[in-house]
Amino acid sequence: MNLTADYHTHTPYSHGKNTVWENAKEAKRRGLKELGITDHGFNHILFGLKRKRLKDLRAEIDEAEKITGVKILMGMESNLISLDGETDMKESDLQYFDLFLCGIHEVLRYKTLSDFYNITFKNYMAYKFGRTPSDKVIKNTTKAYVNTIKNNPVDILTHINYKCYCDLVEVAKCCADYGTYIEINTKKRHVSAEELNKMAATGVRFVIDSDAHSADRVGDTKIAEEILKESNVPLAQIDNIDGRLPKFRFAEYKSKNL
């Protein structure tokens, strides 16, 4: 299994250690065709990307792409901020980006206090104290994911089920219906082999991403290889390996609407 592209990497524009150029140089060294620069979304309180710096980020991406020859997509790991499926990637922001990732993170500005309580607080308490999440917690998290996929042209859901608990099969079905990829994240093990099998059975497509916060991890596949060996997911269901590149819904959305 050879990785063709890594769509989830960070830089100092949010929580990453190395520059766009350094990430791109490592992507070239590893033979990747495409690289996503996807810093944390605007509503991340500690490490959020700043709208005023978008032009600077684009300039760095264009320069690194020109030098390395690696296609670099300017994206964002946006934050799910409400049960209704709103994110901090607003309609007015879409013009600046090539790639739309979305995940659930802890330290965010949510739309309402109720959204914070039902999405982050209840999930984190279950995680922190090793408790089995209640049916209501799972139902609310599932609702948030499903509404996000339905209401936004999200390309990839990041590290699903990490410190947040949902009905993975229902979310995967929705992803399959709308053309959103589920990420197999290699920074942290966020699903079991059994859970991966259940999602794969829905027909959902996957990508493998490093979630690199330093250049030396760009293109890393170690955790993905481990979990795939334990599972029976066909490699043909992963669209950024062995020369293949995904077909992202955000690019299609932009071509029709922007």
C-alpha positions in Angstrom: 0.0 0.0 0.0 1.5 3.3 -1.1 0.0 6.7 -0.1 -0.8 8.9 -3.1 -1.9 12.0 -1.1 -2.2 13.3 2.4 -5.1 15.7 2.9 -4.8 16.5 6.6 -1.7 18.5 7.8 -1.1 21.5 10.0 1.2 24.4 10.0 2.0 27.4 12.4 -1.1 29.0 11.0 -2.9 26.9 13.7 -1.2 24.1 15.7 1.5 22.8 13.4 5.3 23.0 14.0 6.5 23.3 10.4 5.8 25.6 7.5 3.8 25.0 4.4 7.1 24.7 2.5 8.5 22.1 5.0 5.4 20.0 4.8 5.5 20.2 1.0 9.1 19.2 0.9 8.4 16.1 2.9 5.4 15.3 0.7 7.7 15.4 -2.3 10.3 13.3 -0.6 7.7 10.6 0.1 6.4 10.7 -3.5 3.0 12.2 -2.8 1.0 13.7 -5.7 -1.2 16.0 -3.5 -1.0 17.6 -0.1 -3.7 19.3 2.0 -2.8 22.2 4.2 -5.7 22.0 6.6 -5.3 24.1 9.7 -7.8 24.2 12.5 -11.0 26.1 11.9 -11.8 29.7 12.9 -13.7 28.8 16.1 -10.9 26.8 17.7 -10.2 29.0 20.7 -6.6 28.1 21.1 -5.4 27.3 17.6 -7.9 28.6 15.1 -6.9 29.9 11.7 -7.4 33.7 11.3 -9.4 35.0 8.4 -7.0 38.0 8.0 -4.1 35.6 7.3 -5.8 33.6 4.5 -4.0 35.6 1.7 -0.7 34.9 3.4 -1.4 31.2 3.6 -2.5 31.1 -0.1 0.8 32.8 -1.1 2.9 30.3 0.8 0.9 27.4 -0.7 1.3 28.7 -4.2 5.1 29.2 -3.8 5.6 25.8 -2.2 3.6 24.1 -5.0 5.6 25.9 -7.6 8.9 24.8 -6.1 8.1 21.2 -5.2 5.7 20.3 -8.1 3.3 18.8 -5.5 -0.3 19.9 -5.9 -1.2 21.6 -2.7 -4.8 22.2 -1.7 -5.6 25.0 0.7 -8.1 23.6 3.1 -9.3 23.9 6.7 -10.2 21.4 9.4 -13.4 23.1 10.2 -15.3 22.6 13.5 -18.8 21.3 13.9 -20.4 23.9 16.1 -24.1 22.9 16.5 -26.5 20.0 16.6 -28.1 21.5 13.4 -24.9 20.8 11.5 -23.4 24.3 11.3 -19.6 24.7 11.0 -17.2 27.6 11.3 -16.7 27.4 7.5 -19.2 30.1 6.5 -20.6 30.5 2.9 -18.5 33.6 2.6 -15.3 31.7 3.4 -15.7 29.0 0.7 -14.2 31.0 -2.1 -10.8 30.9 -0.4 -10.5 27.1 0.0 -9.9 24.0 -2.1 -10.6 21.4 0.5 -13.3 21.1 3.3 -12.5 18.9 6.2 -14.6 18.8 9.4 -14.3 17.3 12.8 -15.3 17.6 16.5 -12.8 19.3 18.8 -12.9 20.2 22.5 -12.0 23.9 22.9 -14.4 25.7 20.6 -16.8 28.6 20.3 -20.0 26.7 19.8 -23.2 28.4 18.4 -24.9 28.0 21.8 -24.1 26.8 25.3 -26.6 23.9 24.7 -24.5 22.8 21.6 -21.4 22.9 23.7 -23.0 20.9 26.5 -24.6 18.2 24.2 -21.7 17.8 21.8 -18.5 18.4 23.7 -19.2 18.3 27.4 -21.2 15.2 27.6 -18.9 13.3 25.2 -15.7 14.4 27.0 -17.1 13.4 30.4 -17.8 9.9 29.0 -14.2 9.8 27.6 -12.5 11.3 30.6 -14.1 8.9 33.1 -14.1 5.8 30.9 -17.9 5.6 30.9 -20.2 4.1 28.3 -21.9 7.1 26.7 -25.6 7.2 27.0 -28.0 6.5 24.2 -28.8 10.2 24.2 -25.2 11.3 23.9 -24.8 8.9 20.9 -28.0 10.1 19.3 -27.0 13.8 19.6 -23.5 13.3 18.2 -24.9 11.3 15.4 -27.5 14.0 14.6 -24.7 16.6 14.6 -22.6 14.6 12.2 -25.5 13.7 9.9 -26.7 17.3 9.7 -23.2 18.6 9.0 -22.8 16.2 6.0 -26.3 17.0 4.7 -25.9 20.8 5.0 -22.3 21.4 4.0 -20.1 20.1 1.1 -17.7 18.4 3.5 -15.0 16.4 1.7 -13.7 14.5 4.7 -14.8 13.8 8.3 -11.7 13.8 10.5 -10.9 11.3 13.3 -14.6 10.3 13.8 -15.4 8.9 17.2 -12.3 10.3 18.9 -13.6 11.7 22.3 -17.0 11.8 20.7 -19.4 8.9 20.3 -21.9 8.4 17.5 -23.6 5.7 15.6 -20.8 5.0 13.1 -22.9 3.0 10.7 -25.6 5.8 10.5 -22.9 8.4 9.9 -21.1 6.2 7.3 -24.4 5.7 5.5 -24.9 9.4 5.3 -21.3 9.9 4.1 -21.9 7.3 1.4 -25.1 9.0 0.2 -23.6 12.5 0.0 -20.0 11.7 -1.2 -18.1 12.6 2.0 -15.1 10.5 2.9 -14.3 9.1 6.3 -10.7 9.6 7.4 -8.6 6.8 8.8 -6.4 9.0 10.9 -2.8 8.0 11.6 -2.1 10.4 14.5 -4.5 8.6 16.8 -6.4 5.3 16.8 -10.0 6.5 16.8 -11.9 3.4 15.6 -11.5 -0.3 16.1 -11.0 -2.8 13.2 -14.6 -4.1 13.9 -16.0 -0.5 13.7 -14.1 0.1 10.5 -15.6 -3.1 9.0 -19.1 -2.0 9.9 -18.6 1.4 8.3 -17.0 -0.2 5.2 -20.1 -2.4 4.8 -22.2 0.7 4.0 -20.1 1.4 0.9 -18.6 4.6 2.3 -15.2 5.6 0.8 -12.1 6.2 3.0 -8.9 8.3 2.8 -5.9 7.8 5.0 -4.5 11.0 6.5 -1.6 11.7 8.8 -3.1 14.7 10.7 0.6 15.8 10.8 1.5 18.5 13.2 5.1 18.3 12.2 6.7 17.8 8.8 8.3 14.5 9.7 4.8 12.9 10.0 3.5 14.0 6.6 2.5 10.9 4.7 2.7 8.6 7.7 0.5 5.5 7.4 1.6 3.3 10.3 -1.6 3.2 12.4 -3.7 2.8 9.2 -1.7 -0.2 8.1 -2.0 -1.8 11.6 -5.8 -1.4 11.7 -6.3 -2.5 8.1 -4.4 -5.7 8.8 -6.8 -6.4 11.6 -9.9 -5.6 9.4 -11.3 -6.9 6.2 -11.7 -3.5 4.5 -10.9 -3.8 0.8 -8.0 -1.5 -0.2 -10.0 -0.6 -3.3 -12.4 1.3 -0.9 -9.5 3.7 0.0 -9.2 6.4 -2.6 -5.8 8.0 -1.9 -3.5 5.0 -2.2 -1.8 3.1 -4.9 -2.0 6.0 -7.5 -5.6 6.8 -6.9 -7.0 10.3 -6.0 -10.4 11.0 -4.5 -13.2 12.9 -6.2 -14.1 15.6 -3.7 -17.6 17.0 -3.4 -16.4 20.5 -2.4 -14.7 21.1 -5.8 -17.9 20.1 -7.6 -20.0 22.3 -5.3 -17.7 25.3 -6.0 -17.8 24.8 -9.8 -21.6 24.9 -9.7 -22.2 27.6 -7.0 -19.3 29.9 -6.7 
